[in-house]
Amino acid sequence: MPADGEAALTTPTGRRNAFRFGVIRFDSEPVGLECLVWELTGDGAILEIEPHSIAPNLFRLESADLSLDRACRVTGREGRKLTVQFGG
């Protein structure tokens, strides 16, 4: 059984159900775009942004709850959800 505060559960496919908040940062702006991190894999994530928000194709994803600070590239968009691949 997961300990309290554990960030995510790992499934047999290697996906982690994260359901934690994150921040999309771009163009060296001090204020980022809030998002919800739905799933994590070793290579990327599925994010959800607010309905009228627009995320660029390249950005940094930060989440203190998930100990995450990664460069991302958007590989898919469907409504409010973004599929991203982690880079460098």
C-alpha positions as CSV (number, residue, x, y, z in Angstrom):
1,M,0.0,0.0,0.0
2,P,1.4,3.4,-0.9
3,A,2.6,5.7,1.8
4,D,0.8,9.0,2.5
5,G,2.0,11.7,0.1
6,E,3.4,9.2,-2.4
7,A,3.2,11.0,-5.8
8,A,1.9,8.3,-8.0
9,L,1.1,4.6,-8.5
10,T,3.1,2.7,-11.1
11,T,1.1,0.4,-13.4
12,P,2.4,-2.7,-15.0
13,T,2.9,-0.8,-18.3
14,G,5.3,1.7,-16.5
15,R,2.7,4.5,-16.5
16,R,2.2,6.4,-13.3
17,N,-1.2,7.9,-12.5
18,A,0.1,11.2,-11.2
19,F,-2.9,13.5,-10.7
20,R,-0.8,16.3,-9.3
21,F,-0.4,20.0,-10.2
22,G,2.4,21.3,-12.3
23,V,3.5,24.5,-13.9
24,I,4.4,25.0,-17.6
25,R,7.2,27.6,-17.9
26,F,8.3,29.2,-21.1
27,D,10.1,32.3,-22.5
28,S,11.8,32.8,-19.1
29,E,8.6,34.2,-17.7
30,P,8.4,34.3,-13.9
31,V,4.7,33.2,-13.9
32,G,3.8,30.0,-15.5
33,L,0.7,28.2,-16.8
34,E,-0.8,25.9,-14.3
35,C,-1.6,22.4,-15.4
36,L,-2.7,19.0,-14.0
37,V,-0.3,16.1,-14.6
38,W,-2.5,13.1,-15.3
39,E,0.1,10.5,-16.2
40,L,3.8,10.1,-16.3
41,T,6.1,7.7,-18.1
42,G,9.9,7.6,-18.3
43,D,9.6,9.5,-21.6
44,G,6.8,11.9,-21.1
45,A,3.4,12.9,-19.6
46,I,-0.2,13.7,-20.2
47,L,-1.2,17.2,-19.0
48,E,-4.4,19.1,-18.8
49,I,-4.6,22.9,-19.1
50,E,-7.4,25.4,-18.6
51,P,-9.9,25.7,-21.5
52,H,-8.8,29.1,-22.8
53,S,-5.0,28.6,-22.1
54,I,-2.5,28.1,-24.9
55,A,0.7,26.2,-24.3
56,P,3.7,26.5,-26.6
57,N,5.2,23.5,-28.3
58,L,8.3,23.7,-26.2
59,F,8.4,24.4,-22.4
60,R,9.7,23.3,-19.0
61,L,7.3,21.3,-16.8
62,E,7.8,21.7,-13.1
63,S,6.0,19.9,-10.2
64,A,7.3,20.0,-6.7
65,D,4.9,17.2,-5.7
66,L,6.4,14.9,-8.4
67,S,10.0,16.1,-8.0
68,L,9.8,17.1,-11.7
69,D,11.6,19.7,-13.7
70,R,11.9,18.6,-17.3
71,A,12.1,20.1,-20.8
72,C,9.1,19.1,-22.8
73,R,7.9,19.0,-26.4
74,V,4.2,18.7,-27.3
75,T,3.5,15.6,-29.4
76,G,-0.3,15.7,-29.3
77,R,-3.2,18.0,-28.5
78,E,-6.8,16.9,-27.9
79,G,-9.0,19.6,-26.4
80,R,-7.5,20.6,-23.0
81,K,-5.1,17.6,-22.9
82,L,-1.5,17.7,-24.1
83,T,0.8,14.7,-24.6
84,V,4.4,15.7,-24.1
85,Q,7.7,14.0,-24.6
86,F,10.6,14.8,-22.2
87,G,13.8,16.1,-23.8
88,G,17.4,16.9,-22.7
